[in-house]
Amino acid sequence: MSTSVLSGPWLLVLTLSAANPVPTPSQVKTAPSPPSGGVPMRIQLRLSKAQLVTSEDMDVRIALSNESATPLEFPDPFRHSDQSLTYTVTGPEYPKGHAVNHYTVIEREGTQPLGGVVAPQVRLGSGRVLESVVPLQEWAPIRQPGRYRLTARLQAAGIDTVSAPVEFDVVTGRPNSASAGVMIGGGPYSGVGTVWLQHLEGQTLLMQAVFVDETDEDGRGVSRRTSKVLGAVAPDASDALAPWTNDAPGGEAVSWVLWRQGASILALAPPATLTAPFRFDLETPPERLIRPPLETHAGELFVPIVEAGGRGLRLLRFQSSMDAPNVTPGKEVGRVRLPSVPLSARATLQPASVGNGISIVLVSEAAGGLEVQHVRATSAGRLSRVASTLLRGLSALPDSEPGVWIDDSGHVHAALVAASLKNPRQPMLAEVRFRSDGRLVAPPSMTPLPELPTSARAAVARHCHLPHSDRAGEVRWAILLEDGRLMHSGQRGPPSSPKQPVASPLELIEMLQGTFILTTDPIRGPEFEWL
């Protein structure tokens, strides 16, 4: 956290993280107290907004003002070793008050050494202001809706003063299932972006959150790093999607978010806003948007769609950059006719090392089984249907989505969980490989999976996309049963019961600790659960 001493109007953002010290009666005090010894120090708190959605980040701005005629010296209250400046949140989540300071937060997280560290002295001149920024949801996570009160108290060098309280409301709503986007080849610690729609008090909000894989020797797992409301969208908005990208870590030109409104495909990236987004208007609403949208390091966003009626595949492209002055319309860059209506589909990008080529795998019904079609696109987006193969003796499971992955040599790997035509309770894992030119390498392989104890509601297959991993290219799968239980690869024993409802369509993400499935907390929205 950075600090500054200003003479003009102050600006301070305070973000709080979780800690669990037991507050003393003085710490939960909410009314301003007079300075001890007549030292006129004043604390001011300002919130970035008066209402936030559950789990949304919120900035609190704090300013320490020396209103005396002489300079004041005290330990820097914005250093990690400080215990003199305490923030207390009171409300439904913390009915008795929850008090935290820098020291308790760092001590809990264990991210920095604390032994023997002493905060440096600060000299604050008369009329000067010391400011800083703290994140509320990190220091004191709030999950329960209701009205909350926040105060700050400084006790140091003869100073004992409490800010006037500030109040805010936390509201909740009904979150839709989220979509997740990853950085292909970005490494195990790359963030996982999620996008979803939250229905709240007659509004539909577009939400975004970033999760980070913090697995280490202590096994921390995946944590939500940021969460924000991008703004309100039309009530009939749907298909909020986060793109997958092959951009290098830290090198992304722009970060895209996508959603649909009827027959219009809308996208957000600089310099667009929610009221003036990038857009492409189709003639009629599409049969489906093929997940995920694909983002390149050149600032492009490719969106494959199956047109109304299901007999045509189209590829849309949006493009921008961080310094783009105008919002340009999206354009159609490729189209190909399909011999049959696809039941499911999945798209992916080549690794950045071998270019920005796109592969789209579509699965449709065929005589005697399922047909897998492989459609390739050049970096410019021109589509061509290059191969198809029959998965003989298989039938589709409901809401099943194939997995597709391109390795460093350009070979395309596709996988699908399907059912045996002879025995619908017998799931099969079908795997297909295509050469770098898109042609079939060899006949598909079929692997029996454990028999289903009841009917399947949905299924998914995914490849490990982590570079330099001994699991790279391995296939993970999951089957959601009608009773809500989950079967998955690597499982020992009977089907498991997820802690939260599983997001639909199913999404598996490979991380350091293993495979995670995306779920939807009815209050907080997306969460990742370790399988």
C-alpha positions as CSV (number, residue, x, y, z in Angstrom):
1,M,0.0,0.0,0.0
2,S,1.4,3.4,-1.0
3,T,1.1,6.5,1.1
4,S,1.5,10.2,0.3
5,V,1.5,13.5,2.2
6,L,-0.7,16.1,0.4
7,S,-1.6,19.7,1.2
8,G,-4.6,19.8,-1.1
9,P,-7.9,17.8,-1.0
10,W,-7.2,14.2,0.1
11,L,-7.8,11.0,-1.7
12,L,-7.6,7.7,0.0
13,V,-8.9,4.2,-0.8
14,L,-9.1,1.7,2.1
15,T,-9.5,-2.0,1.2
16,L,-10.0,-4.4,4.1
17,S,-8.9,-8.1,4.2
18,A,-10.1,-10.8,6.4
19,A,-8.7,-11.2,9.9
20,N,-10.3,-12.6,13.1
21,P,-9.0,-10.7,16.1
22,V,-11.4,-10.3,19.0
23,P,-12.4,-6.6,19.1
24,T,-12.1,-4.8,22.4
25,P,-14.9,-2.5,23.5
26,S,-12.8,0.4,22.5
27,Q,-12.2,-1.0,19.0
28,V,-15.9,-1.4,18.2
29,K,-16.5,2.2,19.4
30,T,-18.3,4.1,16.5
31,A,-18.6,7.6,17.8
32,P,-15.7,10.1,17.3
33,S,-13.6,10.5,20.4
34,P,-11.8,13.8,21.3
35,P,-8.1,13.7,20.8
36,S,-6.1,12.8,23.9
37,G,-3.8,15.5,25.2
38,G,-5.5,18.0,22.9
39,V,-3.8,16.7,19.8
40,P,-6.1,17.8,16.9
41,M,-5.8,14.9,14.5
42,R,-8.9,14.1,12.3
43,I,-9.7,10.9,10.5
44,Q,-12.0,11.0,7.4
45,L,-13.4,8.0,5.6
46,R,-15.0,8.0,2.2
47,L,-16.6,5.1,0.4
48,S,-16.4,4.6,-3.4
49,K,-20.1,3.7,-3.3
50,A,-23.0,3.5,-0.8
51,Q,-24.3,0.1,-2.1
52,L,-22.4,-2.9,-3.3
53,V,-23.4,-6.4,-4.4
54,T,-22.3,-9.2,-2.2
55,S,-18.6,-10.1,-2.9
56,E,-18.1,-7.0,-4.9
57,D,-14.8,-5.1,-4.2
58,M,-15.2,-1.7,-2.6
59,D,-12.6,1.0,-2.0
60,V,-12.6,3.0,1.2
61,R,-10.6,6.3,1.2
62,I,-9.0,7.4,4.4
63,A,-7.2,10.7,5.3
64,L,-5.4,11.7,8.4
65,S,-5.5,15.5,8.8
66,N,-3.2,17.4,11.2
67,E,-5.4,20.3,12.3
68,S,-2.9,21.6,14.9
69,A,-0.5,24.5,14.5
70,T,2.6,22.3,14.9
71,P,3.9,19.2,13.1
72,L,3.1,15.7,14.5
73,E,5.3,12.7,14.5
74,F,4.0,9.1,14.8
75,P,4.7,5.6,13.3
76,D,3.5,5.3,9.7
77,P,0.0,3.8,10.1
78,F,-0.1,2.5,6.5
79,R,2.9,0.2,6.8
80,H,2.4,-3.5,7.2
81,S,3.9,-3.7,10.6
82,D,1.6,-1.1,12.0
83,Q,-1.0,-1.8,14.7
84,S,-1.9,1.8,15.6
85,L,-4.6,2.3,13.0
86,T,-7.5,-0.1,13.4
87,Y,-10.6,-0.4,11.2
88,T,-13.8,-1.9,12.6
89,V,-16.7,-3.2,10.6
90,T,-20.1,-3.8,12.2
91,G,-23.2,-5.3,10.6
92,P,-24.9,-8.6,9.9
93,E,-21.7,-10.4,9.0
94,Y,-20.0,-9.0,12.2
95,P,-22.7,-8.2,14.7
96,K,-20.2,-7.7,17.5
97,G,-17.7,-5.7,15.3
98,H,-14.7,-7.0,13.4
99,A,-11.5,-5.1,14.0
100,V,-8.4,-5.4,11.7
101,N,-5.1,-3.5,11.1
102,H,-2.2,-4.0,8.8
103,Y,-0.3,-6.2,11.2
104,T,-3.2,-8.7,11.9
105,V,-3.9,-9.0,8.1
106,I,-0.2,-9.7,7.2
107,E,0.1,-12.1,10.2
108,R,-2.9,-14.1,9.0
109,E,-1.9,-14.2,5.4
110,G,1.8,-15.0,6.2
111,T,2.9,-13.2,3.1
112,Q,5.6,-11.0,4.7
113,P,8.0,-11.3,7.7
114,L,6.9,-9.5,10.8
115,G,9.5,-10.2,13.4
116,G,11.4,-7.1,14.4
117,V,9.8,-4.9,11.8
118,V,9.0,-1.4,13.0
119,A,7.0,1.1,11.1
120,P,9.1,4.2,10.2
121,Q,8.2,7.6,11.8
122,V,6.1,10.0,9.8
123,R,6.3,13.8,10.2
124,L,3.0,15.4,9.3
125,G,3.1,19.2,9.1
126,S,0.3,21.5,10.2
127,G,-2.6,21.5,7.7
128,R,-1.1,18.5,5.9
129,V,-3.0,15.3,5.0
130,L,-1.7,11.7,5.0
131,E,-3.6,9.4,2.7
132,S,-3.8,5.7,1.7
133,V,-5.9,3.1,0.1
134,V,-7.3,-0.1,1.7
135,P,-9.6,-2.8,0.1
136,L,-12.7,-3.6,2.2
137,Q,-13.5,-7.1,0.9
138,E,-9.9,-8.3,1.4
139,W,-9.6,-7.2,5.0
140,A,-13.1,-8.0,6.2
141,P,-15.0,-10.1,3.7
142,I,-18.8,-9.5,3.7
143,R,-21.1,-12.2,2.4
144,Q,-24.3,-11.4,4.3
145,P,-26.6,-8.6,2.9
146,G,-27.6,-5.7,5.2
147,R,-26.4,-2.4,6.4
148,Y,-22.9,-2.0,7.7
149,R,-20.9,0.6,9.6
150,L,-17.1,1.3,9.3
151,T,-14.9,3.3,11.6
152,A,-11.2,3.9,12.0
153,R,-9.2,4.6,15.1
154,L,-5.6,5.8,15.5
155,Q,-3.8,5.3,18.7
156,A,-0.1,6.4,18.6
157,A,2.3,9.0,20.1
158,G,-0.3,10.6,22.3
159,I,-2.9,10.5,19.6
160,D,-6.2,8.8,20.2
161,T,-8.9,9.7,17.8
162,V,-11.8,7.9,16.0
163,S,-13.4,8.7,12.7
164,A,-17.0,9.5,12.2
165,P,-18.7,6.3,11.0
166,V,-19.6,5.7,7.4
167,E,-22.4,3.4,6.4
168,F,-23.1,1.3,3.3
169,D,-25.6,-1.4,2.2
170,V,-24.7,-4.8,0.9
171,V,-27.3,-6.3,-1.4
172,T,-27.6,-9.7,-3.0
173,G,-29.4,-11.1,-6.0
174,R,-29.7,-14.2,-8.2
175,P,-26.4,-15.0,-10.0
176,N,-26.5,-16.9,-13.3
177,S,-23.9,-19.5,-14.0
178,A,-20.5,-18.0,-14.9
179,S,-18.2,-18.7,-17.7
180,A,-14.4,-19.0,-17.1
181,G,-11.5,-17.8,-19.3
182,V,-7.9,-18.8,-18.9
183,M,-4.6,-17.9,-20.5
184,I,-3.4,-20.8,-22.7
185,G,0.3,-21.3,-22.0
186,G,0.2,-18.6,-19.4
187,G,1.6,-20.7,-16.6
188,P,0.0,-22.2,-13.4
189,Y,-0.3,-18.9,-11.5
190,S,-2.2,-17.1,-14.3
191,G,-5.5,-15.6,-13.2
192,V,-8.8,-17.3,-14.2
193,G,-11.3,-14.7,-15.3
194,T,-15.1,-15.3,-14.7
195,V,-18.0,-13.4,-16.1
196,W,-21.7,-13.7,-15.2
197,L,-25.0,-12.0,-15.0
198,Q,-26.5,-11.0,-11.6
199,H,-30.2,-10.3,-11.4
200,L,-30.9,-7.7,-8.7
201,E,-33.9,-5.6,-7.8
202,G,-35.2,-5.5,-11.4
203,Q,-31.8,-4.9,-12.9
204,T,-29.4,-7.3,-14.7
205,L,-25.8,-6.6,-13.8
206,L,-22.7,-7.7,-15.7
207,M,-20.2,-9.0,-13.2
208,Q,-16.6,-9.9,-13.4
209,A,-14.2,-11.6,-11.0
210,V,-10.6,-12.9,-11.2
211,F,-9.4,-16.0,-9.3
212,V,-5.8,-16.9,-8.6
213,D,-4.2,-20.3,-8.1
214,E,-2.2,-19.8,-4.9
215,T,-1.3,-23.4,-4.3
216,D,1.9,-23.9,-2.3
217,E,3.3,-26.2,0.3
218,D,0.4,-25.2,2.5
219,G,-2.2,-26.1,-0.2
220,R,-4.0,-22.8,-0.3
221,G,-5.9,-23.6,-3.5
222,V,-7.9,-21.0,-5.5
223,S,-9.0,-17.6,-4.1
224,R,-11.0,-14.8,-5.5
225,R,-8.7,-11.8,-6.0
226,T,-11.1,-9.2,-7.5
227,S,-14.8,-8.8,-8.1
228,K,-16.6,-5.9,-9.6
229,V,-19.8,-4.8,-11.2
230,L,-19.2,-3.7,-14.8
231,G,-22.6,-2.1,-15.0
232,A,-26.2,-2.7,-15.9
233,V,-27.2,-4.4,-19.2
234,A,-30.5,-5.1,-20.8
235,P,-32.9,-7.3,-18.9
236,D,-32.9,-9.9,-21.8
237,A,-29.1,-10.1,-21.8
238,S,-27.7,-13.6,-21.9
239,D,-24.5,-15.6,-22.7
240,A,-22.0,-13.6,-20.6
241,L,-18.7,-15.1,-21.6
242,A,-15.0,-14.7,-20.6
243,P,-12.5,-15.4,-23.4
244,W,-9.6,-17.8,-23.5
245,T,-6.4,-16.3,-24.7
246,N,-3.0,-17.4,-25.9
247,D,-1.4,-14.1,-24.9
248,A,1.8,-14.1,-22.9
249,P,1.4,-13.3,-19.2
250,G,1.4,-9.5,-18.7
251,G,1.4,-8.9,-22.4
252,E,-2.3,-8.7,-23.2
253,A,-3.3,-5.8,-25.4
254,V,-6.8,-5.6,-24.1
255,S,-9.1,-7.7,-21.9
256,W,-12.5,-8.6,-23.5
257,V,-15.9,-9.4,-22.0
258,L,-18.8,-10.7,-24.2
259,W,-22.5,-11.0,-23.9
260,R,-25.6,-11.4,-26.2
261,Q,-28.8,-9.4,-26.4
262,G,-31.2,-11.1,-28.8
263,A,-29.6,-11.1,-32.2
264,S,-26.8,-8.7,-31.2
265,I,-23.4,-9.8,-30.0
266,L,-21.9,-7.2,-27.7
267,A,-18.3,-6.9,-26.4
268,L,-16.5,-4.7,-23.9
269,A,-12.9,-3.6,-24.1
270,P,-11.2,-0.1,-24.3
271,P,-12.5,2.3,-25.4
272,A,-16.0,0.8,-25.3
273,T,-18.5,1.3,-22.5
274,L,-21.6,-0.6,-21.6
275,T,-23.7,2.2,-23.2
276,A,-21.5,2.2,-26.3
277,P,-20.1,-1.4,-26.7
278,F,-18.5,-3.1,-29.6
279,R,-21.4,-4.9,-31.4
280,F,-22.3,-7.1,-34.3
281,D,-26.0,-7.5,-35.3
282,L,-27.1,-10.8,-36.7
283,E,-30.2,-11.2,-38.8
284,T,-31.8,-13.5,-36.2
285,P,-30.7,-14.8,-32.8
286,P,-28.0,-17.6,-33.2
287,E,-28.5,-21.2,-32.5
288,R,-25.6,-21.0,-30.0
289,L,-22.4,-19.1,-29.2
290,I,-19.6,-21.6,-29.3
291,R,-17.6,-21.3,-26.1
292,P,-15.2,-19.8,-25.4
293,P,-14.6,-16.6,-27.3
294,L,-10.9,-16.4,-28.3
295,E,-8.7,-13.5,-27.5
296,T,-5.3,-13.0,-29.2
297,H,-2.3,-10.9,-28.1
298,A,-3.0,-8.6,-31.1
299,G,-6.2,-7.3,-29.4
300,E,-8.5,-9.5,-31.5
301,L,-11.6,-11.3,-30.2
302,F,-12.9,-14.1,-32.3
303,V,-16.5,-15.3,-31.6
304,P,-17.6,-18.5,-33.4
305,I,-21.4,-18.9,-33.6
306,V,-23.8,-21.5,-35.0
307,E,-26.4,-19.6,-37.0
308,A,-30.2,-19.9,-36.5
309,G,-31.3,-23.3,-37.8
310,G,-27.9,-24.9,-37.0
311,R,-26.6,-25.4,-40.5
312,G,-24.0,-22.7,-40.7
313,L,-20.9,-21.8,-38.7
314,R,-19.8,-18.2,-38.7
315,L,-16.8,-16.5,-37.2
316,L,-17.0,-12.9,-36.0
317,R,-14.1,-10.7,-35.1
318,F,-13.7,-7.6,-32.9
319,Q,-10.5,-5.7,-32.5
320,S,-9.1,-3.0,-30.3
321,S,-6.1,-1.8,-28.4
322,M,-5.4,0.1,-25.2
323,D,-4.9,3.4,-27.1
324,A,-7.7,2.9,-29.7
325,P,-9.6,6.2,-30.1
326,N,-12.9,4.7,-31.4
327,V,-15.2,1.8,-31.0
328,T,-15.3,0.0,-34.4
329,P,-18.0,-2.4,-35.4
330,G,-17.4,-6.2,-35.4
331,K,-17.2,-8.0,-38.7
332,E,-17.8,-11.4,-40.0
333,V,-14.5,-13.0,-41.3
334,G,-15.5,-16.5,-42.0
335,R,-18.5,-18.7,-42.8
336,V,-18.9,-22.4,-43.7
337,R,-22.0,-24.6,-44.2
338,L,-22.5,-27.6,-41.9
339,P,-23.8,-31.0,-43.1
340,S,-25.8,-31.5,-39.9
341,V,-27.0,-29.6,-36.9
342,P,-24.4,-29.7,-34.1
343,L,-25.4,-31.0,-30.7
344,S,-22.3,-29.5,-29.0
345,A,-19.2,-27.6,-29.9
346,R,-15.9,-26.2,-28.5
347,A,-13.3,-23.8,-29.8
348,T,-9.6,-23.1,-29.0
349,L,-6.6,-21.2,-30.1
350,Q,-3.2,-22.4,-31.1
351,P,-0.4,-21.7,-28.6
352,A,1.2,-18.3,-29.3
353,S,4.4,-20.0,-30.4
354,V,2.7,-21.5,-33.4
355,G,0.4,-18.6,-34.4
356,N,-3.2,-17.6,-33.9
357,G,-4.9,-20.4,-35.8
358,I,-8.3,-21.5,-34.5
359,S,-9.8,-25.0,-34.3
360,I,-13.5,-25.6,-33.7
361,V,-14.8,-29.1,-32.9
362,L,-18.5,-29.8,-33.5
363,V,-20.4,-33.0,-32.5
364,S,-23.7,-34.0,-34.3
365,E,-25.8,-37.1,-34.6
366,A,-25.1,-39.6,-37.5
367,A,-26.2,-43.0,-38.6
368,G,-24.7,-45.5,-36.2
369,G,-23.1,-43.0,-33.8
370,L,-21.8,-39.4,-33.5
371,E,-19.9,-37.4,-36.0
372,V,-17.0,-35.2,-35.0
373,Q,-16.3,-32.3,-37.4
374,H,-13.1,-30.3,-37.3
375,V,-13.2,-26.8,-38.7
376,R,-10.0,-24.8,-39.0
377,A,-9.6,-21.0,-39.3
378,T,-6.5,-19.1,-40.3
379,S,-5.2,-16.2,-38.2
380,A,-7.4,-13.9,-40.4
381,G,-10.5,-16.0,-39.6
382,R,-11.1,-17.8,-42.9
383,L,-13.0,-21.0,-42.1
384,S,-12.6,-24.4,-43.8
385,R,-14.1,-27.8,-42.8
386,V,-11.1,-30.0,-42.9
387,A,-12.0,-33.4,-41.4
388,S,-14.8,-35.5,-39.9
389,T,-14.9,-38.8,-38.2
390,L,-17.6,-41.2,-36.9
391,L,-17.7,-42.2,-33.3
392,R,-19.4,-45.5,-34.0
393,G,-21.8,-47.0,-31.4
394,L,-22.1,-43.8,-29.3
395,S,-24.9,-41.4,-28.5
396,A,-24.7,-38.0,-27.0
397,L,-25.2,-37.3,-23.3
398,P,-27.4,-34.3,-22.5
399,D,-25.6,-30.9,-22.4
400,S,-22.3,-32.5,-23.1
401,E,-19.4,-30.3,-24.4
402,P,-16.3,-31.7,-26.0
403,G,-12.8,-30.6,-25.0
404,V,-10.2,-29.4,-27.6
405,W,-6.6,-28.5,-27.2
406,I,-3.7,-27.7,-29.5
407,D,-0.2,-28.8,-28.4
408,D,3.1,-27.0,-29.2
409,S,3.5,-28.9,-32.4
410,G,0.1,-27.8,-33.7
411,H,-1.6,-31.2,-33.3
412,V,-5.3,-30.8,-32.3
413,H,-6.7,-33.1,-29.6
414,A,-10.4,-33.5,-29.1
415,A,-12.2,-35.5,-26.4
416,L,-15.9,-36.2,-25.7
417,V,-17.8,-38.0,-23.0
418,A,-20.7,-39.9,-24.6
419,A,-22.9,-43.0,-23.9
420,S,-22.9,-46.4,-25.5
421,L,-25.8,-47.0,-27.9
422,K,-26.2,-50.5,-26.5
423,N,-26.2,-49.4,-22.8
424,P,-27.1,-45.8,-22.1
425,R,-25.7,-46.2,-18.5
426,Q,-22.3,-47.0,-19.9
427,P,-20.4,-43.7,-20.6
428,M,-17.4,-43.7,-22.9
429,L,-14.5,-41.3,-23.4
430,A,-13.8,-40.8,-27.1
431,E,-10.5,-39.2,-28.1
432,V,-9.6,-37.9,-31.6
433,R,-6.3,-36.4,-32.9
434,F,-5.8,-34.2,-35.9
435,R,-2.6,-33.2,-37.6
436,S,-1.4,-29.6,-37.7
437,D,-3.1,-29.2,-41.2
438,G,-6.4,-30.3,-39.6
439,R,-6.5,-33.8,-41.0
440,L,-7.3,-36.9,-39.0
441,V,-4.2,-38.7,-37.5
442,A,-5.7,-42.1,-36.7
443,P,-9.1,-43.6,-35.9
444,P,-10.7,-42.4,-32.6
445,S,-9.9,-44.3,-29.4
446,M,-12.7,-45.3,-27.0
447,T,-12.3,-45.8,-23.2
448,P,-15.1,-47.2,-21.0
449,L,-15.8,-45.1,-17.9
450,P,-17.5,-46.3,-14.7
451,E,-21.2,-47.1,-15.2
452,L,-23.7,-44.4,-14.3
453,P,-25.8,-45.1,-11.2
454,T,-28.6,-42.9,-12.6
455,S,-29.2,-40.8,-15.7
456,A,-26.8,-38.0,-16.6
457,R,-27.8,-34.4,-16.7
458,A,-24.6,-33.0,-18.3
459,A,-21.0,-34.0,-19.2
460,V,-17.7,-32.4,-20.1
461,A,-14.1,-33.3,-21.1
462,R,-11.1,-31.0,-20.8
463,H,-7.4,-31.2,-21.5
464,C,-4.7,-30.0,-19.2
465,H,-3.5,-26.8,-20.8
466,L,-0.7,-26.0,-18.4
467,P,2.7,-25.6,-20.1
468,H,5.7,-27.5,-18.8
469,S,3.5,-29.7,-16.7
470,D,3.8,-33.5,-16.6
471,R,0.0,-33.5,-17.0
472,A,-0.1,-31.4,-20.1
473,G,-2.5,-32.8,-22.6
474,E,-4.1,-35.3,-20.2
475,V,-7.9,-35.5,-20.3
476,R,-10.1,-34.8,-17.4
477,W,-13.8,-35.5,-17.5
478,A,-16.9,-35.0,-15.3
479,I,-20.5,-36.2,-15.5
480,L,-23.3,-34.4,-13.5
481,L,-26.0,-36.9,-12.5
482,E,-29.8,-36.1,-12.4
483,D,-29.7,-36.2,-8.6
484,G,-27.0,-33.5,-8.4
485,R,-24.1,-35.8,-7.6
486,L,-20.9,-35.7,-9.7
487,M,-18.7,-38.4,-11.3
488,H,-15.3,-37.4,-12.4
489,S,-11.9,-38.7,-13.5
490,G,-9.6,-39.7,-10.7
491,Q,-12.6,-40.3,-8.4
492,R,-12.4,-43.1,-5.8
493,G,-15.6,-44.4,-4.3
494,P,-19.2,-43.3,-5.1
495,P,-20.2,-40.1,-6.8
496,S,-19.6,-36.9,-4.8
497,S,-22.0,-34.1,-3.8
498,P,-20.6,-30.7,-4.7
499,K,-20.8,-28.0,-2.0
500,Q,-22.5,-25.6,-4.4
501,P,-24.6,-26.1,-7.5
502,V,-22.4,-26.9,-10.5
503,A,-22.3,-24.1,-13.2
504,S,-23.9,-25.0,-16.5
505,P,-22.5,-25.7,-19.0
506,L,-19.9,-27.7,-17.0
507,E,-16.5,-26.2,-16.8
508,L,-13.3,-27.9,-15.6
509,I,-10.1,-25.9,-15.0
510,E,-6.7,-27.5,-14.5
511,M,-4.6,-25.8,-11.8
512,L,-1.5,-26.6,-9.8
513,Q,-3.4,-28.4,-7.1
514,G,-5.4,-30.4,-9.6
515,T,-8.7,-30.2,-11.4
516,F,-11.4,-27.7,-10.3
517,I,-15.0,-27.5,-11.3
518,L,-16.8,-24.1,-11.6
519,T,-19.8,-23.9,-9.2
520,T,-22.3,-21.1,-8.4
521,D,-22.7,-19.9,-4.9
522,P,-26.3,-18.6,-4.7
523,I,-25.1,-15.3,-3.0
524,R,-21.5,-14.8,-4.1
525,G,-21.7,-16.2,-7.6
526,P,-18.8,-18.2,-9.1
527,E,-16.6,-20.4,-7.0
528,F,-14.1,-23.2,-7.9
529,E,-14.4,-26.5,-6.1
530,W,-11.5,-29.0,-6.0
531,L,-12.3,-32.4,-7.4
